[in-house]
Amino acid sequence: MKNIKYILTFLLIGIVFTNCTEEKYQLGELKAPSNVAVAISVAGKTTANPNGDGSGDVTFTISGDNILASKIDFNANDAVDLVLVDGGKITKKYTTLGLNTYTVTVIAYGPGGTSTTITADVTVRSNFTPDSAIVTALTNNASKTWVVDKSVAGHFGVGPWTGSLTPEWWSANVNEKVATANCFYTSTFTFAKVSSTAYTLKVTCPDGAFTKTGSLTTLPGIPASGDEGCYSYGGATGAFSFVPSSTGISAATPSTQTSILLSGVDTFIGYGSLKKEYEIMVINANYMYLRVQGTETGNAWYLKLKPTP
């Protein structure tokens, strides 16, 4: 009886194996995107204004075969910053004043991580006249000196660069840095109106500059490594311009939608940052609230300043 059971068992196993068919899977041919092109539309472009209406707005539309996703870098002359293009269409506001040509890089992604890269040039004009009230508040239409206001909470703060407009990650208490980095409060920032279109910023640092080190600052002479703090730096003078904010923040948030754009690498406001565009969130004769992209990716820094007596 046992032998019969064993025989039947082996027969059943054999039947199961002979009836199992091996599944074959095929990945298919991986084709990189082809016929990739980018259509460029400069806002307000006409025969009379071939480089646009001065708003700096440019719309890019990406097309091609086998494209699953695409990214774009708006300016090959600065650091690579690939932005995801949702639906193959995206608008960029260029804020560098005057007539400028930018080399745009588009990467189209296909199946299995394949990709195709193309470049294109766009020439666009950006004209911008700041609100006279902002100019007056900042410079007094001549010269005006500001300092970080250590007497108020939140004079320095950190939050996410996108998705929030508050320093929700950390906010300084009154006199927060006096004991550890008092240079943060003794450095002064003098904004001057030289002409109707020319402005300068003079940074004076009697106790050094409050900054990070190495690749996390642009200031010359700062050590290659070290903790955040005060470092020997006397200051500098450089030009700045008013530009439309590049962040896209609505005026209702609040934001003046106007930024202070510093030239060169020697000047800063409050904190020796890598970025040189400081968005003016609020400004009046006695108060200025700024937002700047932090040194770490994804961070926004907030600064509150007041005029010197």
C-alpha positions in Angstrom: 0.0 0.0 0.0 2.8 2.4 0.9 4.5 1.7 -2.4 1.3 2.5 -4.3 1.1 5.9 -2.4 4.7 6.7 -3.3 4.1 5.9 -7.0 0.9 8.0 -7.1 2.7 10.9 -5.4 5.6 10.8 -7.9 3.1 10.6 -10.8 1.2 13.7 -9.5 4.4 15.7 -9.1 5.4 14.7 -12.7 2.0 15.8 -14.0 2.3 19.2 -12.2 5.8 19.8 -13.6 4.9 18.8 -17.1 1.9 21.1 -17.1 3.8 24.1 -15.8 4.9 26.4 -18.6 7.9 28.7 -18.1 6.9 32.4 -18.3 9.3 34.5 -20.4 9.6 38.2 -19.8 11.0 40.6 -22.3 12.0 44.2 -21.3 11.6 45.4 -24.8 13.8 47.9 -26.7 14.9 50.9 -24.7 14.6 53.9 -27.0 15.9 57.2 -25.9 13.6 60.2 -26.7 13.9 61.3 -30.3 13.0 64.5 -32.2 13.3 66.4 -29.0 12.7 70.1 -29.4 12.0 73.1 -27.3 9.7 75.9 -28.4 10.5 79.3 -26.9 8.0 82.0 -26.4 9.2 85.4 -25.1 6.4 87.4 -23.5 5.5 90.5 -25.6 7.7 89.6 -28.5 6.8 91.7 -31.5 8.6 93.0 -34.6 9.2 96.3 -32.7 10.3 94.4 -29.5 12.0 91.2 -30.7 13.3 90.4 -27.2 10.0 90.8 -25.4 8.2 93.4 -23.4 10.7 93.7 -20.6 8.9 91.5 -18.2 11.6 88.8 -18.6 8.9 86.1 -18.9 9.8 83.2 -21.2 7.7 80.0 -21.8 9.4 76.8 -22.8 7.4 73.9 -24.4 9.2 70.6 -24.8 8.1 68.1 -27.4 9.4 64.8 -28.9 8.9 61.1 -29.1 9.2 58.6 -26.2 9.4 61.3 -23.6 8.3 60.2 -20.1 9.6 63.2 -18.2 11.8 66.2 -18.8 13.9 68.7 -16.9 15.4 72.1 -17.8 18.3 74.3 -16.7 17.5 77.9 -17.5 21.0 79.2 -17.6 24.2 77.3 -18.5 26.4 80.2 -17.1 25.5 79.6 -13.5 25.3 76.5 -11.3 23.4 73.5 -12.8 19.9 73.7 -11.5 17.6 71.2 -13.2 13.9 71.9 -12.8 11.2 69.3 -13.5 8.9 70.4 -16.4 5.4 69.4 -15.5 3.4 68.6 -18.6 6.2 69.6 -20.9 5.6 73.4 -20.4 7.1 75.9 -18.0 7.6 79.6 -17.6 10.7 81.3 -16.3 11.1 85.0 -15.3 14.6 86.2 -16.1 15.5 89.0 -13.8 19.0 90.1 -14.8 18.4 93.7 -16.0 19.0 94.7 -19.6 19.3 92.5 -22.7 20.9 89.1 -22.0 21.3 85.8 -23.8 20.9 82.5 -21.9 21.8 79.0 -23.0 19.1 76.6 -21.9 19.6 72.9 -21.4 16.8 70.4 -21.8 17.0 66.8 -20.7 14.3 64.5 -22.0 14.0 61.1 -20.2 12.7 57.9 -21.8 12.2 54.3 -20.8 14.8 52.6 -18.6 16.6 55.8 -17.7 17.5 56.7 -21.3 17.8 60.4 -22.0 18.4 62.9 -24.7 19.9 66.4 -24.1 19.5 69.5 -26.3 20.5 73.1 -25.8 19.0 76.3 -27.1 19.7 80.0 -26.8 17.2 82.7 -25.8 17.7 86.4 -25.8 15.4 88.3 -23.5 15.1 91.8 -22.1 14.3 92.5 -18.5 13.3 96.0 -17.5 12.3 96.8 -13.9 11.5 100.0 -12.1 11.1 99.5 -8.4 8.4 101.2 -6.4 9.7 104.6 -5.4 8.5 103.9 -1.8 10.8 100.9 -1.6 13.8 103.0 -2.8 13.0 105.8 -0.3 12.6 103.4 2.6 15.9 101.6 1.8 18.2 104.5 0.9 16.4 107.6 2.1 17.0 108.7 -1.6 20.6 109.3 -0.6 22.2 106.9 2.0 20.9 104.9 4.8 22.5 102.4 7.2 20.8 99.3 8.6 21.7 96.6 11.2 20.2 93.3 12.2 17.6 94.1 14.9 18.7 91.9 17.9 15.9 93.5 20.0 13.1 91.5 18.4 12.4 87.8 18.3 12.7 86.2 14.9 15.4 88.6 13.7 17.0 85.5 12.2 15.1 82.4 11.2 15.2 79.3 9.0 12.4 77.5 7.2 11.8 75.6 4.0 12.5 77.3 0.7 9.3 76.0 -0.8 5.9 75.2 0.6 6.1 77.7 3.5 6.9 81.4 4.0 7.8 81.3 7.7 10.9 80.4 9.7 9.1 77.3 11.0 12.3 75.3 11.6 14.1 77.8 13.9 13.6 81.4 15.0 16.1 83.4 17.0 15.3 84.8 20.4 16.1 88.4 21.4 19.9 88.8 21.6 20.3 85.2 20.5 23.8 85.5 19.1 25.3 88.2 21.4 27.4 85.7 23.4 28.5 83.5 20.5 28.6 85.7 17.4 28.1 89.4 18.3 29.5 90.4 14.9 26.1 89.5 13.5 24.8 92.6 15.3 27.7 95.0 14.9 28.1 94.7 11.1 26.4 97.6 9.2 24.9 97.7 5.8 24.7 101.1 4.1 22.5 101.4 1.0 23.1 104.4 -1.2 21.3 105.8 -4.2 23.9 107.0 -6.7 21.5 107.8 -9.5 18.0 106.9 -10.7 19.4 103.5 -11.9 22.6 103.0 -9.9 22.9 101.8 -6.2 25.7 100.7 -3.9 25.9 98.7 -0.7 28.7 99.3 1.8 29.3 96.5 4.3 31.3 97.3 7.4 32.3 94.5 9.8 34.2 95.9 12.8 34.1 92.5 14.5 34.2 90.2 11.4 31.5 88.7 9.3 28.9 86.2 10.5 29.1 83.4 8.0 29.9 79.8 7.3 33.2 78.6 5.9 34.7 77.0 2.8 32.2 76.4 0.0 29.3 77.7 2.0 30.3 81.4 1.6 31.4 83.6 -1.2 33.3 86.0 1.1 37.1 86.2 0.3 39.6 85.2 3.0 37.2 83.0 5.1 38.8 79.8 6.3 38.3 76.6 4.3 36.6 74.8 7.3 35.1 75.6 10.6 31.8 76.2 12.4 29.3 78.9 11.7 30.5 82.1 13.5 32.4 85.3 13.2 35.4 85.4 10.9 37.9 88.2 10.2 36.5 90.3 7.4 36.5 94.1 7.2 33.7 94.5 4.7 33.4 95.8 1.1 31.4 98.0 -1.2 29.7 96.8 -4.3 26.8 97.6 -6.6 23.3 96.3 -6.3 20.2 96.5 -8.3 16.5 96.1 -7.7 15.0 93.2 -9.6 11.6 91.4 -9.7 11.7 88.6 -7.3 12.5 85.2 -8.9 10.7 83.2 -6.3 7.2 83.6 -7.7 5.8 84.5 -4.3 2.5 86.3 -4.5 2.3 89.9 -3.2 -0.6 88.8 -0.9 1.7 86.5 1.1 3.1 89.2 1.9 6.0 90.1 -0.4 6.8 93.2 -2.3 7.9 91.0 -5.2 11.0 93.1 -5.3 14.5 91.8 -4.5 17.9 93.3 -3.8 20.4 91.7 -6.1 24.0 92.1 -5.0 26.8 92.1 -7.6 30.1 90.2 -7.1 31.0 88.0 -4.1 32.2 90.6 -1.5 29.0 91.9 -0.1 26.2 90.4 1.9 23.3 91.4 4.1 23.3 90.1 7.7 24.7 86.7 7.0 27.5 85.8 4.5 25.3 83.8 2.2 26.1 82.1 -1.1 23.0 83.5 -2.7 22.9 87.2 -3.6 19.2 87.8 -4.1 17.4 89.0 -1.0 13.6 89.3 -1.5 12.1 92.2 0.3 9.1 90.8 2.1 8.2 94.0 4.1 9.9 97.4 4.2 9.1 100.8 5.6 11.2 103.6 7.1 11.9 101.7 10.3 11.8 98.0 9.4 13.0 95.6 6.7 12.2 91.9 6.5 14.2 89.9 4.0 14.2 86.3 2.7 17.2 84.7 1.0 17.9 81.1 -0.1 20.1 79.5 2.5 23.5 77.8 1.9 22.0 74.3 2.4 19.7 73.1 -0.3 16.0 73.6 0.5 16.6 76.3 3.2 15.2 79.8 3.4 16.7 82.3 5.8 14.8 85.3 7.2 16.3 88.5 8.5 14.9 91.5 10.3 16.8 94.8 10.1 16.4 98.3 11.4 18.1 101.6 10.6 20.9 102.8 12.8 20.2 105.8 15.0 
